[in-house]
């Protein structure tokens, strides 16, 4: 009796299971990922100093599914005939300040956070239209901007935000004026707008720097940025100074390691870089004035240098915002360190592209396009510059480990399983970087931003954002 009673239940369960499997199959069929097939393209993969000619690349969903010589069978895929154009990885900017999008004096005196946010929407859109599908933001309140991009509310690159850069008192992130509420007589005066807006944080001593670090991580920082030396944009820290003690620096690095990611540092000098290396800092922003011995140590420890090379360009003296008394010093430093890029390559230091995007719209965008060209002059290799913008940059973004918000595929390469961040351009960028916007014009370039005419298609994560081939 018991066995007979169970048999109908068994049949019912079997029928239910079969129906469930059929339903799941139908759902899977309905949600099959969209495919895009690029045909007749010459591929720069981000790693080889040559184009692979006559290739096809199949994209499925947000990843590259197949790269092959000749054709690929992909029924139902949307087909884009490349017409012999170059297919290459989306570009990566390793050091930008997307929310520092006005002159510093304007930010400090005449704006609030909504001004920067609205400007930021324009900045990230233009970055994507220029072919930059990923950006490492190295100081600023970019968390909301990232969320808006990821949710599809606005368009822009993948963002790797650092949050507020962390600075000591009288460090490169301390933008308070002398007149700020008794600052001349007390350690803490009023906050500058840079601190109010979350562009930077001033913190001194191990407990304070740990709190600042952990606050950035809580907010979603993918890496932490510290100010470890002086600079030209801040008033009270000469460029030769070393900032943060070893105890403070190592405390920050250990706290960041606890979260599985890494520390980047604004720095220029041997003394500062070697202290940072002792503590385990991974990327060195700018670093123009370091010796070849320090370069060797950076290479040995597997760290990266992330310079905006326009910082030692003779054209920098033509910047209308440059103080006249600073021009001779700027020109002298440019001449003294003219071999900086070549020496980095000689000592096998890995280098990441950086525009150091900061300032008002076209001013900063013109600097970014000039930076692409100027690097080819200072590294003597278009291939090296392209690597700095693609595969090497992708390695740096991956250092964020579990804090990396984009872990489904590699960035900066054209290979199976990588993110489908893809550009389609006229010409060969290994021979002519103007096809991706590089230009020898900077302050005399057109002050109005215009799309790059040779950049026909921009795809990020399998979705096309620009296509003039229709």
C-alpha positions as CSV (number, residue, x, y, z in Angstrom):
1,X,0.0,0.0,0.0
2,X,2.8,2.4,0.9
3,X,4.7,1.7,-2.3
4,X,1.6,2.2,-4.5
5,X,0.9,5.4,-2.7
6,X,4.3,6.8,-3.5
7,X,4.2,6.0,-7.2
8,X,1.9,8.9,-8.2
9,X,4.1,11.3,-6.2
10,X,7.1,10.0,-8.1
11,X,5.4,10.5,-11.5
12,X,4.3,14.0,-10.4
13,X,7.8,15.0,-9.3
14,X,9.2,13.7,-12.6
15,X,6.7,15.7,-14.6
16,X,7.4,18.8,-12.5
17,X,11.2,18.4,-13.0
18,X,10.8,18.0,-16.8
19,X,8.6,21.1,-17.0
20,X,11.1,23.0,-14.9
21,X,14.0,22.0,-17.1
22,X,12.1,22.9,-20.2
23,X,11.2,26.3,-18.7
24,X,14.9,27.0,-17.8
25,X,15.9,26.0,-21.3
26,X,13.4,28.5,-22.7
27,X,14.6,31.2,-20.4
28,X,18.3,30.5,-21.3
29,X,17.3,30.7,-25.0
30,X,15.5,34.0,-24.4
31,X,18.5,35.5,-22.5
32,X,21.2,34.3,-24.9
33,X,23.9,37.0,-24.9
34,X,24.0,39.2,-27.9
35,X,26.9,38.7,-30.3
36,X,28.8,41.2,-32.4
37,X,31.2,40.0,-35.1
38,X,34.0,42.2,-36.4
39,X,35.3,41.1,-39.7
40,X,38.2,42.2,-42.0
41,X,40.2,44.0,-39.2
42,X,43.9,44.3,-38.4
43,X,44.3,43.7,-34.7
44,X,46.6,45.4,-32.3
45,X,46.3,43.2,-29.2
46,X,47.9,45.6,-26.7
47,X,51.0,43.3,-26.4
48,X,52.7,42.7,-29.8
49,X,54.6,45.3,-31.8
50,X,52.7,44.5,-35.0
51,X,49.2,44.2,-36.4
52,X,47.7,40.8,-37.0
53,X,46.1,41.3,-40.4
54,X,42.9,39.8,-41.8
55,X,41.4,39.0,-38.5
56,X,37.9,38.5,-37.1
57,X,36.8,39.1,-33.5
58,X,33.6,37.8,-32.0
59,X,32.1,39.5,-29.0
60,X,29.5,37.8,-26.8
61,X,27.9,39.7,-24.1
62,X,30.5,41.9,-22.5
63,X,33.5,39.7,-23.3
64,X,35.6,38.8,-26.3
65,X,34.6,35.2,-27.2
66,X,37.0,34.4,-30.1
67,X,39.8,36.0,-32.1
68,X,40.8,34.2,-35.3
69,X,42.5,34.6,-38.6
70,X,40.0,34.8,-41.4
71,X,36.3,34.3,-40.7
72,X,34.3,33.1,-37.7
73,X,31.0,31.2,-37.9
74,X,28.5,33.1,-35.7
75,X,25.0,32.9,-37.0
76,X,22.7,35.6,-35.7
77,X,25.6,37.9,-34.7
78,X,25.5,41.5,-35.7
79,X,28.3,41.9,-38.3
80,X,30.6,44.9,-38.5
81,X,32.9,45.0,-41.5
82,X,36.0,46.7,-40.4
83,X,37.1,47.5,-43.9
84,X,40.8,46.8,-43.1
85,X,40.8,49.2,-40.2
86,X,42.7,48.7,-37.0
87,X,40.9,47.0,-34.1
88,X,42.5,47.7,-30.8
89,X,41.8,47.7,-27.0
90,X,40.0,50.6,-25.4
91,X,42.5,53.1,-24.0
92,X,43.3,53.4,-20.2
93,X,44.2,56.7,-18.5
94,X,46.1,55.8,-15.4
95,X,46.0,59.2,-13.6
96,X,43.2,61.6,-13.9
97,X,41.1,63.9,-11.7
98,X,37.7,63.8,-13.3
99,X,36.0,65.8,-10.6
100,X,38.7,68.5,-10.4
101,X,37.3,70.0,-13.6
102,X,37.7,73.7,-12.9
103,X,40.6,76.0,-12.1
104,X,41.8,75.5,-8.6
105,X,41.0,79.0,-7.5
106,X,37.4,78.6,-8.9
107,X,36.9,75.3,-7.0
108,X,38.2,76.9,-3.8
109,X,36.1,80.1,-4.0
110,X,33.2,80.0,-6.4
111,X,31.8,76.5,-6.7
112,X,30.0,73.8,-4.8
113,X,30.0,70.0,-5.3
114,X,27.0,70.1,-7.8
115,X,29.1,72.3,-10.2
116,X,31.8,69.7,-10.2
117,X,29.3,66.9,-10.6
118,X,27.6,68.4,-13.6
119,X,30.9,69.2,-15.2
120,X,32.0,65.6,-14.5
121,X,29.1,64.2,-16.6
122,X,30.6,66.1,-19.6
123,X,34.2,65.1,-18.8
124,X,33.5,61.3,-18.7
125,X,31.4,61.4,-21.8
126,X,34.2,63.1,-23.8
127,X,36.8,60.7,-22.3
128,X,34.8,57.7,-23.6
129,X,34.3,59.4,-27.0
130,X,38.1,59.8,-27.2
131,X,38.5,56.1,-26.8
132,X,39.3,55.9,-23.1
133,X,37.2,53.0,-21.8
134,X,38.8,52.9,-18.3
135,X,40.2,55.7,-16.1
136,X,42.0,55.5,-12.7
137,X,40.8,58.5,-10.8
138,X,43.6,59.6,-8.5
139,X,41.9,62.1,-6.2
140,X,38.4,63.4,-6.1
141,X,34.8,62.6,-5.2
142,X,34.2,60.3,-8.1
143,X,32.3,57.6,-6.4
144,X,28.8,58.9,-7.4
145,X,30.1,59.4,-10.9
146,X,31.2,55.8,-11.1
147,X,27.8,54.6,-9.8
148,X,26.0,56.7,-12.4
149,X,28.1,55.2,-15.2
150,X,27.8,51.6,-14.0
151,X,24.0,52.0,-13.6
152,X,23.7,53.4,-17.2
153,X,22.4,56.7,-16.0
154,X,25.2,58.5,-17.8
155,X,27.9,57.3,-20.2
156,X,31.6,57.2,-19.5
157,X,34.6,54.9,-18.9
158,X,35.0,52.3,-16.2
159,X,36.2,54.3,-13.2
160,X,38.7,53.1,-10.6
161,X,38.3,55.8,-7.8
162,X,40.8,56.6,-5.1
163,X,38.5,58.9,-3.3
164,X,40.2,61.9,-1.5
165,X,43.9,61.9,-1.7
166,X,45.5,61.8,1.7
167,X,48.0,64.5,2.6
168,X,49.9,65.7,5.7
169,X,49.6,69.3,6.9
170,X,51.5,71.5,4.5
171,X,51.5,68.6,2.0
172,X,50.5,68.6,-1.6
173,X,46.9,68.1,-0.7
174,X,46.7,70.9,1.8
175,X,45.0,73.7,-0.2
176,X,44.0,76.0,2.7
177,X,44.9,79.7,2.4
178,X,46.9,81.6,5.1
179,X,43.7,83.5,5.9
180,X,41.6,80.4,6.8
181,X,40.2,81.0,10.3
182,X,43.3,81.3,12.4
183,X,45.3,78.7,10.5
184,X,48.5,80.7,11.2
185,X,48.1,80.1,14.9
186,X,46.4,76.7,15.1
187,X,47.1,73.3,13.5
188,X,43.5,73.1,12.2
189,X,41.7,76.0,10.7
190,X,38.7,76.0,8.5
191,X,38.5,73.2,5.9
192,X,39.3,74.1,2.3
193,X,36.8,73.3,-0.4
194,X,39.1,70.5,-1.4
195,X,38.4,68.8,1.9
196,X,34.7,69.8,2.0
197,X,34.1,68.3,-1.4
198,X,36.1,65.1,-0.8
199,X,38.9,65.9,-3.2
200,X,41.6,65.6,-0.5
201,X,42.0,64.9,3.3
202,X,44.6,66.4,5.6
203,X,45.6,63.9,8.2
204,X,48.7,63.7,10.5
205,X,49.9,60.8,12.7
206,X,49.2,57.1,12.4
207,X,45.7,57.1,13.9
208,X,44.5,59.9,11.6
209,X,46.0,58.5,8.4
210,X,44.5,55.1,9.2
211,X,41.1,56.7,9.7
212,X,41.4,58.6,6.4
213,X,42.5,55.4,4.6
214,X,39.7,53.3,6.0
215,X,37.1,56.0,5.2
216,X,38.1,56.0,1.5
217,X,38.0,52.2,1.5
218,X,34.5,52.3,3.1
219,X,33.4,54.6,0.3
220,X,34.5,52.2,-2.4
221,X,38.1,53.2,-3.2
222,X,39.8,50.7,-5.6
223,X,43.2,51.9,-4.5
224,X,44.5,54.6,-2.1
225,X,46.4,57.7,-3.2
226,X,48.8,59.5,-0.8
227,X,50.8,62.7,-1.2
228,X,54.4,61.7,-0.5
229,X,56.2,64.8,-1.9
230,X,55.8,68.4,-2.9
231,X,54.3,69.8,-6.0
232,X,53.8,72.8,-8.3
233,X,50.0,73.2,-7.8
234,X,50.1,73.7,-4.0
235,X,51.4,76.8,-2.3
236,X,53.1,75.6,0.9
237,X,55.1,72.5,0.0
238,X,58.3,72.9,-2.1
239,X,58.6,70.2,-4.7
240,X,61.8,68.7,-3.2
241,X,60.1,67.9,0.2
242,X,59.5,64.4,1.5
243,X,56.1,64.0,3.0
244,X,54.7,61.5,5.5
245,X,57.0,59.7,7.9
246,X,57.9,56.1,7.4
247,X,55.6,55.0,10.3
248,X,52.6,56.9,8.7
249,X,53.4,55.6,5.2
250,X,53.8,51.9,6.3
251,X,50.6,52.1,8.4
252,X,48.6,53.2,5.4
253,X,50.2,50.5,3.2
254,X,49.4,47.8,5.8
255,X,45.8,48.9,6.2
256,X,45.3,48.9,2.4
257,X,46.9,45.4,2.1
258,X,44.3,44.3,4.7
259,X,41.7,45.2,2.0
260,X,43.6,43.3,-0.7
261,X,44.5,46.4,-2.8
262,X,47.5,48.8,-3.0
263,X,48.8,52.3,-2.5
264,X,49.7,54.9,-5.1
265,X,51.9,57.9,-4.3
266,X,52.4,61.4,-5.7
267,X,56.2,61.7,-5.5
268,X,59.2,63.2,-7.3
269,X,62.5,62.5,-5.4
270,X,64.8,59.6,-4.6
271,X,64.5,60.0,-0.9
272,X,60.7,59.9,-1.0
273,X,60.5,57.0,-3.5
274,X,62.8,54.9,-1.5
275,X,60.8,55.4,1.7
276,X,57.7,54.4,-0.2
277,X,59.5,51.3,-1.6
278,X,60.5,50.3,1.9
279,X,56.8,50.3,2.9
280,X,55.5,48.5,-0.3
281,X,53.9,51.2,-2.3
282,X,53.1,49.9,-5.8
283,X,52.7,52.9,-8.2
284,X,54.7,56.1,-8.3
285,X,52.9,59.0,-9.8
286,X,55.1,61.6,-11.7
287,X,58.5,60.7,-10.2
288,X,60.5,62.8,-12.7
289,X,63.5,63.6,-10.6
290,X,64.6,60.1,-9.5
291,X,68.0,58.6,-10.3
292,X,68.7,55.5,-12.4
293,X,69.5,53.5,-9.2
294,X,66.0,54.2,-7.9
295,X,64.6,53.2,-11.2
296,X,66.4,49.9,-10.9
297,X,64.9,49.3,-7.5
298,X,61.4,50.1,-8.7
299,X,61.9,47.5,-11.5
300,X,63.3,44.9,-9.1
301,X,60.3,45.3,-6.8
302,X,57.8,45.0,-9.6
303,X,56.3,48.4,-9.1
304,X,55.1,50.9,-11.7
305,X,55.8,54.5,-12.7
306,X,52.9,56.6,-13.8
307,X,54.1,60.0,-15.2
308,X,52.3,62.6,-17.1
309,X,55.2,63.4,-19.4
310,X,53.9,66.9,-20.3
311,X,55.2,67.8,-16.9
312,X,58.7,68.0,-18.4
313,X,57.7,69.3,-21.8
314,X,59.2,72.6,-23.0
315,X,55.6,73.5,-24.0
316,X,54.6,73.7,-20.4
317,X,56.1,77.1,-20.2
318,X,53.5,78.3,-22.6
319,X,50.7,77.5,-20.2
320,X,48.8,80.8,-19.7
321,X,48.3,79.9,-16.1
322,X,52.0,79.4,-15.4
323,X,53.4,82.1,-13.1
324,X,56.1,84.0,-15.0
325,X,58.7,83.5,-12.2
326,X,58.2,79.7,-12.5
327,X,58.9,79.5,-16.2
328,X,62.8,79.5,-16.0
329,X,62.8,76.8,-13.4
330,X,60.3,74.7,-15.4
331,X,62.4,75.0,-18.5
332,X,65.6,74.1,-16.7
333,X,64.0,70.9,-15.1
334,X,62.7,69.9,-18.5
335,X,66.2,70.0,-20.0
336,X,67.8,68.3,-17.0
337,X,65.4,65.3,-17.0
338,X,64.8,65.1,-20.8
339,X,66.0,61.4,-20.7
340,X,63.6,60.4,-17.9
341,X,61.4,58.2,-20.2
342,X,64.3,56.6,-22.0
343,X,66.0,55.7,-18.7
344,X,62.8,54.1,-17.4
345,X,62.8,51.8,-20.4
346,X,66.5,51.2,-20.2
347,X,66.0,49.8,-16.7
348,X,62.9,47.9,-17.6
349,X,60.6,49.9,-15.4
350,X,56.9,49.3,-16.3
351,X,55.2,52.5,-17.2
352,X,51.5,53.4,-17.2
353,X,49.9,56.2,-19.3
354,X,48.7,59.3,-17.4
355,X,47.1,62.4,-18.6
356,X,46.8,64.0,-15.1
357,X,43.5,65.4,-16.4
358,X,42.6,68.4,-14.3
359,X,41.1,71.7,-15.0
360,X,38.6,73.2,-17.4
361,X,37.2,70.9,-20.2
362,X,39.1,71.6,-23.4
363,X,42.2,72.8,-21.6
364,X,42.5,69.4,-20.0
365,X,41.4,67.4,-23.0
366,X,43.9,69.2,-25.2
367,X,46.6,68.2,-22.7
368,X,45.5,64.6,-22.9
369,X,45.8,64.5,-26.7
370,X,49.1,66.3,-26.6
371,X,50.3,63.8,-23.9
372,X,49.8,60.9,-26.4
373,X,52.1,62.5,-29.0
374,X,54.7,63.9,-26.5
375,X,55.2,60.4,-25.0
376,X,56.3,59.1,-28.4
377,X,59.0,61.8,-28.4
378,X,60.2,61.0,-24.8
379,X,60.0,57.2,-25.0
380,X,61.1,57.0,-28.7
381,X,58.6,54.2,-29.3
382,X,55.0,54.4,-30.4
383,X,54.6,50.7,-29.4
384,X,55.8,51.4,-25.9
385,X,53.3,54.3,-25.6
386,X,50.4,52.1,-26.8
387,X,51.4,49.4,-24.3
388,X,51.3,52.0,-21.5
389,X,47.7,52.9,-22.6
390,X,46.6,49.3,-22.9
391,X,48.1,46.1,-21.6
392,X,50.5,47.6,-19.0
393,X,47.7,49.8,-17.8
394,X,45.5,46.8,-17.5
395,X,48.0,45.1,-15.2
396,X,47.9,48.1,-12.9
397,X,44.1,48.1,-12.7
398,X,44.2,44.4,-11.8
399,X,46.3,45.2,-8.7
400,X,43.1,46.2,-7.0
401,X,42.5,42.5,-6.4
402,X,39.2,41.9,-4.6
403,X,38.5,45.7,-4.7
404,X,38.5,45.6,-8.5
405,X,34.8,46.2,-9.5
406,X,35.4,44.7,-13.0
407,X,36.7,41.2,-12.5
408,X,35.0,39.3,-15.2
409,X,37.8,39.8,-17.8
410,X,41.1,41.4,-18.5
411,X,41.4,45.0,-19.6
412,X,43.8,46.5,-22.1
413,X,44.1,43.5,-24.4
414,X,42.3,41.9,-27.4
415,X,42.2,38.2,-26.5
416,X,39.6,35.6,-25.7
417,X,38.0,36.1,-22.3
418,X,39.0,39.8,-22.1
419,X,36.4,42.6,-21.7
420,X,35.0,43.7,-25.1
421,X,36.5,47.2,-24.8
422,X,37.3,47.8,-28.4
423,X,38.2,50.7,-30.7
424,X,38.1,50.7,-34.5
425,X,40.4,53.3,-36.1
426,X,41.6,54.4,-39.6
427,X,45.3,53.8,-40.0
428,X,48.0,52.1,-37.9
429,X,48.6,53.6,-34.4
430,X,51.9,51.8,-34.3
431,X,53.0,54.1,-37.0
432,X,50.9,57.2,-36.4
433,X,49.3,58.1,-33.0
434,X,47.3,60.9,-34.5
435,X,44.7,58.2,-35.5
436,X,43.9,57.9,-31.7
437,X,44.1,61.7,-31.2
438,X,47.8,62.3,-30.6
439,X,48.9,65.8,-31.6
440,X,51.9,68.1,-31.3
441,X,49.5,71.0,-30.6
442,X,48.7,71.9,-27.0
443,X,47.8,75.4,-26.0
444,X,47.5,76.4,-29.7
445,X,45.1,73.5,-30.4
446,X,41.4,74.1,-31.2
447,X,39.9,75.2,-27.8
448,X,36.6,73.5,-28.7
449,X,36.5,69.7,-28.1
450,X,35.6,67.8,-31.3
451,X,35.5,64.0,-31.9
452,X,38.6,62.3,-33.3
453,X,37.7,61.8,-37.0
454,X,39.8,58.7,-37.4
455,X,38.2,57.0,-34.4
456,X,35.1,55.4,-35.9
457,X,33.9,53.0,-33.2
458,X,34.0,52.9,-29.4
459,X,32.7,49.8,-27.6
460,X,32.8,49.3,-23.9
461,X,31.8,46.0,-22.4
462,X,30.2,44.8,-25.6
463,X,28.0,47.9,-26.0
464,X,28.7,50.4,-28.8
465,X,28.8,54.1,-27.7
466,X,30.2,55.6,-30.9
467,X,29.8,54.3,-34.5
468,X,30.3,56.4,-37.6
469,X,30.3,53.3,-39.9
470,X,26.6,52.9,-39.9
